[in-house]
Amino acid sequence: MDLKNNEITANNNRWKKEIFLFLISQNLSMFGSSVVGFSIIWYITLKTSSGSWITISTIAALTPQIFISLWAGVVADRYSRKMIIMLSDGFTALATLAAFAAFHAGFESLTLLIAVSFFRSIGGGFQSPAVNALYPQIVPADQLVRINGINQTLNNILLLISPAVGGFILGTMGIKWTFLIDVSTALLAIVIMAAIRVKAQPRKTAPNGSIIAELKSGVRYTLDNPLLKTITICYAVSFILITPAAFLSPLMVARNFGGEVWRLTANEIFWTAGSLLGGAYIAWRGDFHDKVAVIAVSLAGFGIIFTLMGLTKIFWVFLALDCVAGIFLPFMITAQTVLIQTNTDESYMGRVFSLLQFVSQGVMPLAILCFGPLGDLVDIRYIIIVCGLLEALWGIWFKRAAGRAQKLAS
């Protein structure tokens, strides 16, 4: 009996150690990427104040992930997810290091920044499905909500710091020095990731099977599952409606409240502070029974708050609403992620997450192609108000549709 208890204790300590290292590794990687991401958007915003340039930058950052995401899911289900994550971080670090070298040599160009965003997106496209699919290989199923909540909290602590770091370095030293931060954090993330032991992932297809066949199998599996199909549709519509608030809010702040760097930084910090509060609550609570309801309330909450943000003309009120909206983000992300992780066969996990990434990031460039140029013709506040109202209604639809899907699945 004592031997059995010792084995259980050892197993508990082992997964806790592995997930600790994994969370540190991925949050270091995310911190560096966030510093660079914010800096690139702000640099372009302050240099051009153009919705069209923001559109080009956003498309460059999203398009590669769209084209490779489905294939990345097959790769994540075929090969070591740990190795995929490490190679992706390495590729991103090389692209960013090249950008530093070019800017240090005096070749400062918006076109170069667009190219850097493009190549960094390739690395992210392979990394994201592998990261989401790896959690169930490390974490017990009954701990997924808590661990995802802790991850959201860590994400938001670093996201709270990264805009401040990015804004400070951009305003005082120049954008090129933000590139070195990303390179350093990526290298640290790779070293830590190398120390993690991950159990072998299950497979339901032969290693020499056709990639196209595996891709079709993953899509078929997702669309044949009523709940996963509903979540996929929800992703598509939600990300279209969230696009204006997500990508045009810096431009809205610059045009309506002032183009100082501190305002752009405050916009990100207040959003992240709200997300930090939400993530901390989830980590403390540990689980919530009705994940579908959590997603629906989050979508409706986003819509209502975005509408109010578009209506206000007072910057501090805008920031307060920004903070409240941020609270909903970890609830929605955690509930969606765990709902997928607990309703998907582990051998299909990479392909399911890659399909959702394909859908969400596929619609966003199309949306930004519409909303970006429209933002140069129409007050961005009106765009955000309309999309916010539609998002609130969409939350109601999701609650009903997902409820029906769960009944069919049971």
C-alpha positions in Angstrom: 0.0 0.0 0.0 2.8 2.4 0.9 4.6 1.6 -2.4 1.4 2.4 -4.3 0.9 5.6 -2.5 4.5 6.6 -3.2 4.0 5.9 -6.9 0.9 8.0 -7.0 2.7 10.9 -5.2 5.6 10.6 -7.6 3.3 10.7 -10.6 1.5 13.7 -9.2 4.8 15.5 -8.6 6.1 14.5 -12.1 3.2 16.0 -14.1 3.3 19.2 -11.9 7.0 19.6 -12.6 6.5 19.0 -16.3 3.6 21.5 -16.6 5.5 24.1 -14.6 8.4 23.9 -17.0 6.1 23.9 -20.0 4.2 27.0 -18.8 7.4 28.9 -18.1 8.8 28.0 -21.5 5.7 29.0 -23.5 5.1 32.2 -21.5 8.7 33.3 -22.1 8.2 32.7 -25.8 4.9 34.5 -25.8 6.4 37.5 -23.8 9.1 38.1 -26.4 6.6 37.7 -29.3 4.2 40.1 -27.6 6.9 42.8 -27.1 7.8 42.6 -30.8 4.2 42.4 -32.0 3.1 45.4 -30.1 6.1 47.4 -31.2 5.6 46.6 -34.9 1.9 47.6 -34.8 2.6 50.8 -32.9 5.6 51.7 -35.1 3.4 51.4 -38.2 0.6 53.3 -36.5 2.8 56.2 -35.4 4.6 56.3 -38.7 1.6 56.2 -41.0 -1.7 56.6 -39.0 -3.1 54.6 -41.9 -5.8 51.9 -41.7 -4.4 50.5 -45.0 -1.0 49.9 -43.5 -2.5 48.3 -40.4 -4.4 46.1 -42.8 -1.3 45.0 -44.7 0.6 44.3 -41.4 -2.3 42.3 -40.0 -2.7 40.2 -43.2 1.1 39.5 -43.2 0.9 38.3 -39.6 -2.1 36.0 -40.2 -1.9 34.7 -43.8 1.0 32.3 -43.4 -0.7 30.7 -40.4 -3.9 30.2 -42.5 -2.0 28.4 -45.3 0.0 26.1 -43.1 -2.4 25.6 -40.1 -4.2 22.5 -41.4 -0.9 20.9 -42.4 0.6 21.9 -39.1 -2.2 19.9 -37.4 -1.3 16.8 -39.3 2.4 17.4 -38.4 1.4 17.8 -34.7 -0.5 14.5 -34.8 2.3 12.7 -36.7 5.5 13.8 -35.0 6.8 14.9 -31.6 4.8 18.0 -30.5 7.6 18.9 -28.1 10.1 19.0 -31.0 7.7 21.0 -33.2 7.4 23.6 -30.5 11.2 23.9 -30.1 11.8 24.1 -33.9 9.1 26.8 -34.3 10.6 28.9 -31.6 14.0 28.6 -33.2 12.7 29.6 -36.6 10.9 32.6 -35.2 14.1 33.7 -33.3 16.1 33.5 -36.6 13.6 35.7 -38.4 13.7 38.3 -35.6 17.5 38.2 -35.4 17.7 39.0 -39.1 15.4 42.0 -38.6 17.6 43.3 -35.8 20.7 42.9 -38.0 19.0 44.8 -40.9 17.7 47.7 -38.7 21.1 47.9 -36.9 22.7 48.3 -40.3 20.4 51.2 -41.1 17.9 49.4 -43.3 14.7 50.6 -41.6 11.7 49.9 -43.8 8.0 49.2 -43.3 8.2 46.6 -46.0 10.9 44.8 -43.9 8.6 44.8 -40.9 5.8 43.3 -43.0 8.2 40.6 -44.1 9.4 39.8 -40.6 5.7 39.5 -39.5 5.2 37.1 -42.3 8.0 34.8 -41.4 7.3 35.0 -37.7 3.7 33.9 -38.5 5.0 30.7 -40.1 6.7 29.7 -36.9 3.6 30.5 -34.9 1.4 28.5 -37.4 3.3 25.3 -36.5 3.6 26.1 -32.8 0.0 26.9 -31.8 -1.7 23.5 -32.7 1.2 21.6 -31.1 1.0 23.6 -27.9 -2.8 23.2 -27.5 -2.6 19.5 -28.3 0.3 18.9 -25.8 -1.6 19.8 -22.7 -3.6 16.6 -22.4 -0.3 14.6 -22.7 1.0 16.3 -19.5 -2.0 17.3 -17.5 -4.7 15.0 -16.0 -8.2 15.7 -17.5 -9.6 16.9 -14.2 -6.9 19.6 -13.9 -7.2 21.1 -17.4 -9.4 24.0 -16.4 -7.2 25.0 -13.5 -4.0 24.7 -15.6 -5.5 26.6 -18.5 -6.6 29.3 -15.9 -3.1 29.5 -14.5 -1.7 29.7 -18.0 -4.2 32.6 -18.8 -3.0 34.3 -15.6 0.6 34.0 -16.6 -0.2 35.1 -20.1 -1.8 38.2 -18.8 0.8 39.1 -16.3 3.3 39.1 -19.2 0.9 40.8 -21.5 0.5 43.5 -18.8 4.3 43.9 -18.8 5.0 43.5 -22.5 3.2 46.6 -23.9 4.9 48.7 -21.2 8.3 47.2 -22.1 7.6 47.5 -25.8 6.3 51.0 -25.5 9.3 52.1 -23.3 11.9 50.6 -25.7 10.1 51.9 -28.8 9.9 55.4 -27.4 13.4 55.6 -25.9 15.7 53.2 -27.8 14.0 52.3 -31.1 12.2 49.2 -32.4 15.3 47.2 -33.2 16.1 46.6 -29.5 12.7 44.9 -29.0 13.9 42.3 -31.5 16.7 41.2 -29.2 14.2 40.6 -26.4 12.3 38.2 -28.6 15.5 36.3 -29.6 16.6 36.0 -26.0 13.2 34.7 -24.7 12.9 32.2 -27.6 16.3 30.7 -26.8 15.5 30.4 -23.1 12.1 28.8 -24.0 13.9 26.2 -26.2 16.4 25.3 -23.4 13.6 24.8 -20.9 11.4 22.9 -23.3 14.3 20.5 -23.9 14.2 19.5 -20.3 10.5 18.4 -20.3 9.6 14.7 -20.6 6.4 14.1 -22.6 4.7 10.7 -22.9 4.3 9.3 -26.4 1.2 10.6 -28.2 -1.4 8.1 -29.6 -1.8 7.7 -33.3 -4.6 6.2 -35.3 -2.9 6.4 -38.7 0.2 4.8 -40.0 3.4 7.0 -40.1 3.6 6.5 -43.9 0.0 7.4 -44.5 -1.0 10.2 -46.9 -0.9 13.7 -45.4 -4.0 14.6 -47.5 -5.8 11.5 -46.1 -5.0 12.4 -42.5 -6.0 16.0 -43.2 -9.4 14.9 -44.6 -9.8 12.5 -41.7 -9.3 15.4 -39.2 -11.8 17.7 -40.9 -14.3 14.8 -41.2 -13.9 14.0 -37.5 -14.5 17.7 -36.5 -17.5 18.2 -38.7 -19.1 14.9 -37.7 -19.0 15.9 -34.0 -22.0 18.2 -33.4 -20.3 20.1 -30.6 -17.0 20.6 -32.4 -18.9 21.7 -35.5 -20.8 24.3 -33.5 -17.6 25.6 -31.9 -16.1 25.9 -35.4 -19.0 27.9 -36.7 -18.8 30.1 -33.5 -15.1 30.7 -34.1 -15.8 31.9 -37.7 -18.4 34.4 -36.9 -17.0 35.6 -33.5 -13.6 36.4 -35.0 -15.1 38.4 -37.8 -17.0 40.5 -35.3 -14.1 40.9 -32.9 -11.7 42.0 -35.6 -12.4 45.7 -35.5 -11.9 45.9 -31.7 -8.9 43.6 -31.8 -6.9 45.3 -34.6 -8.3 48.8 -35.1 -8.5 49.9 -31.5 -5.0 51.4 -31.5 -6.0 53.4 -34.5 -9.2 54.5 -32.9 -7.3 55.6 -29.8 -4.8 57.6 -31.9 -7.5 59.3 -33.9 -10.0 60.0 -31.2 -8.0 60.5 -28.0 -4.4 61.3 -29.2 -1.4 59.5 -30.8 1.0 59.5 -27.8 2.7 56.2 -27.1 1.5 56.2 -23.5 -2.2 56.1 -24.7 -1.5 53.1 -26.9 0.3 51.5 -24.0 -2.5 52.2 -21.6 -5.0 50.7 -24.0 -3.1 47.4 -24.0 -2.3 47.5 -20.2 -5.9 48.0 -19.1 -7.2 45.2 -21.4 -4.5 42.9 -20.0 -5.2 43.9 -16.4 -8.8 42.8 -16.9 -7.7 39.5 -18.4 -5.3 39.0 -15.5 -8.2 39.3 -13.0 -10.3 36.9 -15.0 -7.5 34.3 -15.3 -6.7 34.6 -11.6 -10.3 33.9 -10.7 -10.4 30.8 -13.0 -7.1 29.5 -11.5 -8.5 30.0 -8.0 -11.9 28.4 -8.8 -10.4 25.5 -10.7 -13.4 24.5 -12.8 -16.8 25.6 -14.0 -19.7 23.2 -14.7 -21.3 24.7 -17.7 -18.6 25.7 -20.2 -21.0 26.4 -23.0 -22.8 29.0 -20.8 -19.4 30.6 -19.9 -18.6 31.0 -23.6 -22.0 32.4 -24.4 -21.9 35.0 -21.6 -18.4 36.0 -22.6 -19.4 36.6 -26.2 -22.4 38.6 -25.1 -20.3 40.5 -22.6 -17.7 41.4 -25.3 -20.5 42.7 -27.5 -22.0 44.9 -24.9 -18.7 46.4 -23.7 -17.4 46.9 -27.2 -20.5 48.9 -28.0 -20.1 51.1 -25.0 -16.4 51.6 -25.9 -17.5 52.9 -29.3 -19.9 55.3 -27.7 -17.7 56.9 -25.0 -15.7 60.1 -25.7 -13.8 60.1 -22.4 -10.5 58.3 -22.5 -10.5 57.1 -18.9 -14.0 55.7 -19.4 -12.8 53.9 -22.5 -9.9 52.4 -20.5 -12.2 51.2 -17.7 -14.5 49.5 -20.3 -11.4 48.1 -21.9 -10.4 46.5 -18.6 -13.9 45.0 -18.1 -13.9 43.6 -21.6 -10.5 42.0 -20.8 -12.1 40.0 -17.9 -14.2 38.0 -20.3 -11.2 36.9 -22.4 -9.7 34.2 -20.2 -13.2 32.8 -19.4 -13.9 32.4 -23.1 -10.5 31.0 -24.1 -10.3 28.6 -21.2 -13.9 27.3 -21.6 -13.4 26.8 -25.4 -10.0 25.2 -25.0 -11.0 22.7 -22.3 -14.3 22.0 -24.1 -12.3 20.9 -27.1 -9.6 19.1 -25.2 -12.2 17.0 -23.3 -14.4 16.3 -26.3 -11.7 15.3 -28.8 -9.9 12.0 -29.3 -6.2 12.7 -28.4 -5.0 11.3 -31.7 -7.0 14.0 -33.5 -6.1 16.8 -31.1 -3.6 18.6 -33.3 -5.8 18.5 -36.4 -8.9 19.8 -34.5 -7.0 22.7 -33.0 -5.4 23.5 -36.4 -8.8 23.5 -38.1 -10.1 25.9 -35.6 -7.0 28.0 -36.1 -7.5 27.9 -39.8 -11.1 29.1 -39.5 -10.5 31.8 -36.9 -7.4 33.2 -38.7 -8.8 32.6 -42.1 -11.8 34.9 -41.6 -9.8 37.6 -39.8 -7.7 38.7 -42.9 -11.0 38.8 -44.9 -12.6 40.9 -42.1 -9.6 43.3 -41.9 -9.6 43.7 -45.7 -13.1 45.0 -45.2 -12.8 46.9 -41.9 -9.3 48.3 -42.4 -10.0 50.4 -45.6 -13.6 51.1 -44.2 -11.9 52.6 -41.1 -10.3 55.2 -43.4 -13.8 56.2 -44.7 -16.0 55.7 -41.7 -15.5 56.6 -38.0 -14.0 53.4 -36.4 -16.3 53.9 -33.4 -19.4 53.2 -35.6 -17.8 50.0 -36.9 -17.0 48.7 -33.4 -20.5 49.6 -32.1 -22.3 47.7 -34.9 -20.0 44.7 -34.5 -20.4 44.8 -30.7 -24.2 44.6 -31.0 -24.0 41.6 -33.4 -21.5 39.9 -31.1 -23.9 40.1 -28.2 -26.6 38.5 -30.3 -24.2 35.8 -31.5 -23.6 34.8 -27.8 -27.3 34.0 -27.5 -27.2 31.9 -30.7 -24.2 29.9 -29.5 -25.8 29.0 -26.2 -28.8 27.5 -28.0 -26.9 25.8 -30.7 -24.2 24.3 -28.4 -26.9 23.1 -26.1 -28.6 21.2 -28.9 -25.2 19.8 -30.0 -24.5 18.5 -26.5 -27.9 16.7 -26.4 -27.2 15.1 -29.8 -23.7 14.0 -28.6 -25.1 12.4 -25.5 
